């Protein structure tokens, strides 16, 4: 699989589980905010998403057609073959057990991360089970969506398991939902809040997606202090438009290369639905940026394949 002259692993995507009547996000918002406020939040987020899709000429998610997980898995493989993608790593897919079953359908093409409540009563035990019994490769959480401080001692058993098993943790800091999305504890938006955790767990590998999602300066500071922090490039990174200074993809890659080098960068797309499938547009844009910056072929291979393969222990 080298349609673009190199092997590519998408380190950060989401398996599009479809369930009849499934409205998971709305239910979570209703439980927290009530019906009226949840609908306002969803409408604000929808406004930004629609604008983003127009900018990229993306089709909206299909409506009214339900595909089971086997069908969705085959659609992913067909799409990967058509677009030159070697492997995809799913951050979530209907729960740990469900995602593990999906990966078994195409283990040579799929890997995945555990994703369950960080502050659940058995969070550490569930992470160990997800890795040692289900074969998942890491742990994904949304720091910005936690109702307690991300560096709370209550979460330390989870970090102990992750460090013991030598698996990476991907934590989404920064803004949520492409704009218009709520954060439950504003302190958790800032990746620097994880500084103490990384000091206490110095071999724990942390991956921060989307170049920090509006917290680029803070993420660079965290990377300076903690060499076990990685950055993933996933998504449209439209948050750059909302910064008080000019920023574009080329500036992000240039500063990342200047400060941390290619060893700690991971290509991802945040792909999540059909008919779009794998967001090859993001691959093309990021590859173009890397070549324009004059990155060497071995550096490009590291960012788009080798770093992910090493972290996933392929």
HUKATA-V727412 format. One line per field, one symbol per residue. ss: DSSP state (H for helix, E for strand, L for the rest). phi: phi as a letter, one per 30 degrees, with the letter a starting at -180 (. if undefined). burial: 1 if it has 24 or more other ideal C-beta (glycine too) atoms within 12 Angstrom, else 0. Layout:
ss=???
phi=???
burial=???
//
This chain:
ss=LLLLLLLLEEEEELLLLLLLLLLHHHHHHHHHHLHHHHHHHHHHHHHHHHHHHHHHLLLLLLLLLLLLHHHHHHHHHHHHHHHLLLEEEELLLLLHHHHHHHHHHLLLLEEELELLLLLLLLHHHHHHHHHHLLLLLEEEEEHHHLLLLLLLHHHHHHHHHHHHHLLEEEEELLLLLLLLLLLLLHHHHLHHHHHHHHHHLLLLLEEELHHHLLLHHHHHHHHHHLLLEEEELLLLLHHHHHLLLLLLHHHHHHHHHHHLLHHHEELLLLELLLLLLLLHHHHHHHHHHHHHLLLLHHHHHHHHHHHHHHHLLL
phi=.beciadbcddbbbdddcbeidbeddddddeccjddddddddddddeddddddddchdddedbibccdddddddddddddddcicdabccdaaijddddddddddbddbcbacdaaedcdecedddddddddccidcabcbcedcddbedcdddceeddddddddhcdccbdcidciijicdcdbedddcdddcedddddbdcdccccdhhjhicdeddddddddbdcccbccdjdhdeedcddbdbbddddddddddcbiddccbdabidaacddiddddddddddedddddiddeddddddcadddedddhd
burial=10010111111111111100000010001000000000001100100110010001010000000000100110111011001111111111111101111110110011111111111000110111011001111111111111100111001011101110101111111111111111111001111111101100100111111111111101110110010111111111111100000000100110111011011111111111110111111110111011001010001111111111101100
//
